[in-house]
Amino acid sequence: MKLFLRYNNVKVLALSKNSRVDVTYRDKGYTDAQVGLTGAEGLIPDSARHYAVKLEWWQDDGGWKLARLDWE
């Protein structure tokens, strides 16, 4: 991921996502997503990578806040 910082323009494209609230702990939620990252110099991307992302959300003061993020 650190190598991506060398690009001027980094784009994140959500390819798919599935979100759900925990059935036992209603103040926890989860999202599984497939994202694509591209680094572009102008219009043509010179690098692209696909990641599986898992997010854990906690409800706090009426809003959802990101608690954990993991990717492969």
C-alpha positions as CSV (number, residue, x, y, z in Angstrom):
1,M,0.0,0.0,0.0
2,K,2.9,2.4,0.8
3,L,4.1,2.1,-2.8
4,F,0.8,3.7,-3.9
5,L,1.7,7.0,-2.3
6,R,4.2,7.7,-5.2
7,Y,1.3,8.4,-7.5
8,N,-0.3,11.9,-7.8
9,N,-3.8,10.6,-8.3
10,V,-5.1,7.6,-6.4
11,K,-8.7,6.5,-7.0
12,V,-10.7,4.0,-5.0
13,L,-13.4,2.2,-6.9
14,A,-16.0,0.1,-4.9
15,L,-16.6,-3.0,-7.0
16,S,-19.0,-4.6,-4.5
17,K,-20.1,-4.3,-0.9
18,N,-22.2,-6.1,1.7
19,S,-23.1,-4.4,5.0
20,R,-24.9,-5.8,8.0
21,V,-25.7,-5.1,11.6
22,D,-24.6,-7.7,14.2
23,V,-27.6,-9.7,15.3
24,T,-26.4,-9.9,18.9
25,Y,-24.7,-6.5,19.4
26,R,-26.9,-4.0,17.6
27,D,-24.3,-1.2,18.0
28,K,-21.8,-3.1,15.8
29,G,-21.9,-3.4,12.1
30,Y,-19.7,-5.0,9.4
31,T,-18.9,-4.4,5.8
32,D,-17.2,-6.7,3.3
33,A,-16.1,-5.0,0.1
34,Q,-14.1,-5.5,-3.0
35,V,-12.3,-2.4,-4.1
36,G,-10.0,-1.5,-6.9
37,L,-7.2,1.1,-6.4
38,T,-5.7,2.8,-9.4
39,G,-2.8,5.3,-9.6
40,A,-3.1,7.5,-12.6
41,E,-0.8,9.9,-14.4
42,G,-3.3,11.7,-16.6
43,L,-6.1,9.6,-18.0
44,I,-4.5,6.2,-18.3
45,P,-3.8,4.2,-15.1
46,D,-0.3,2.9,-14.9
47,S,-1.1,0.7,-11.9
48,A,-4.2,-1.1,-10.6
49,R,-4.8,-3.5,-7.7
50,H,-7.8,-5.3,-6.3
51,Y,-8.3,-5.6,-2.5
52,A,-10.8,-7.5,-0.3
53,V,-11.6,-5.1,2.5
54,K,-13.3,-5.9,5.9
55,L,-14.6,-3.0,8.0
56,E,-16.1,-3.1,11.5
57,W,-18.3,-0.2,12.6
58,W,-19.4,0.9,16.1
59,Q,-22.4,3.0,16.7
60,D,-21.6,6.0,18.9
61,D,-23.8,9.1,19.7
62,G,-26.3,8.1,17.0
63,G,-23.7,7.8,14.2
64,W,-21.5,4.9,12.9
65,K,-17.7,5.2,13.3
66,L,-15.1,3.0,11.8
67,A,-13.5,0.8,14.4
68,R,-11.4,-1.6,12.4
69,L,-10.2,-2.0,8.8
70,D,-8.4,-5.0,7.3
71,W,-7.5,-5.7,3.7
72,E,-5.8,-8.3,1.6
